Amino acid sequence: MELTRKINITDYNAPWLDKEWLETDGKGGYCSMTVPLCCTRKYHGLLAVPMEKLEGRYVLLSGYEILITAKDGTSVRLDTNQFPGAFYPCGFQYLEKFEKKTFPEWSYKVKDILISIEIFMTEESRVYFSIKNKSKKNNYFKAELSPVILYRNSHALTSENSSLSFSIDNNSGNLFGMKFYENMPKLCFSTSEKTQFNKKGIWLKNREYVREMERGFLFAEDCYVPGSFSFDLKSGENIIIGAGVTEGCSGSGNINEYLNNIYLKEKTKRDTLSKSFADDPEAIQILKQEARHFLVKNRDNKLSIIAGYPWFGEWGRDTMISLNGITACCGKPEEALEILKAYASYIKDGLLPNTLGGSQGFESYNSIDAGLLYVWAAQLLWQAGEKQKEIKRDIFPAIEKIVKAYLDGKVPGLKINSYGFPEAGDDNTQLTWMDATVYEKPVTPRGGSPVEITALFYNALKFYLELCAASNMDVDKKILNAAALIEKNFKKCYYIPHSGFLADVIRGSWQDKSLRPNMLFAVALPYPLVDTKIGKKIVKVVERELLTPCGLRTLAVNDSRFCSFYQGDGPRRDGSYHQGTVWPWLFGIYTDAALFCSDKKEVKAAGLEKILMAFLKKHIANKGMGFVSEIFDGKDPYEGKGTYAQAWSSAEIIRAWEKIKKIKSNS
């Protein structure tokens, strides 16, 4: 991915402020801001990491002030900040090109000086900043880099305060340990060239974050600049600065050699990974390469999935929906198995945690679908012929625990009603993926038997029986009867013949006839609850009313509650979250349903491919570069909203592509 522009020195409208890049450490930490190196969110920064004994992530290092001084004395800043009414400095004026290949790379031009900056993060939870003089021979400049410090939770803001007390340790001119707050760890810098640190000790007042302003949050804060590193760079020379809460290169001898080896090692690892996806279209290659950022070793040292950047942590529901696309479809089935095994230890009364602590900041068990999605995730791996022996040995007991908890009434607040359907919740609960609340009231109350919960429960029962047969176990008649009862009652309870689709929720004889995409689960799961005749009608309605170029709407346009745009303050946004807003992750279940019902699967697969590729072509270099946004507006121009990098958005598009590719290869 590449962005280029012609420099206009009088242009003070910062370009590409809507384009964000991401680096991660594989432990829940990240490095992210916009292409012009301007922080437009409180979540942006060069080093945002989970902290020991603290919940959530902490933005420690916001960025660097980058001052370049040419040999003729000309000085310019390459960084960009927004203050009330103005950008200062306007480093974007000198930005010619941004590329996101192996590492994010910026190309600047200041008169006849050419400057390259690369930023990357490693598993040691350190961020590396490389600046290189790419000018022609005998062109010299001085680079002065000043760390901008925050040291606060990523959801919060800070202001000038007397608690900050700066001190610095300088070891040999290459290693610098900086202390800012008494009960917080040092920030350790390592430089590839020896230098001095020149103290400043100033506060930048009222730096603004335009995205927080748009979202109705507090949007201005103060940042601390302790001082600066200075380097002289001749043509062809570069320096690297590493930063983290650990030294990272203590006792390594030649620090210049160490930092350059880190650079080469990380580059080789990433280049090798990219080659494994060479047979896919470019957009899919990018999605698969970037999928690694969602995989993390969490605080329990277990492999997990981050739901989205920059503000989500580990969510059980999102993890299970994302699992196969992020792992097995990217050639990593062993990682899928590892995550399933890890989450098995979190099962409680048949439920998976909807959120885990650590990177998210709180733990909860308020989701009735996450356990059933766990079964589906394992089933997809099984169907692909991956890790079947291990699934029978290691995952089957967890599946049994989930299925029997639902069936035996052990899931808190849930029962199996007389029709055989799971029933839970009321008008004051939010237990499914449509879980937004406004003023502590659910926007889409779905108390009763939501259609996807019934479909997932039935599918789980049938897969459990399949595993019993594969393991030569006796058939559990109670589970057989439970599945048969759902089969008997599903159509008469959920199907709305004159409309051609399924009720979203039922409660006794009452049907919620809202036209939503949840009914696709009854069509698309490995064990569907409708035949292809009804399935075709459902898919037709979905394609007519819910399908958009960016995914599926959560509510039909002609519904009086439909919201065209996701915008405004928190209550307004949450009020529209599942009331027409488009979700790209639904491309996956839509693809499953459309192909299941199609008489001409090759033709349908070609049509689905066209939709996906057109979407990715437009979006892959927009918003989060290399990722897919969490949501889109319900109407044209379908602007990406929410998190700029959402795991299940990327994952389900990858999984949909793999299904399409399989049909293409068999045709």
Disulfide bonds with the S-S distance in Angstrom:
none
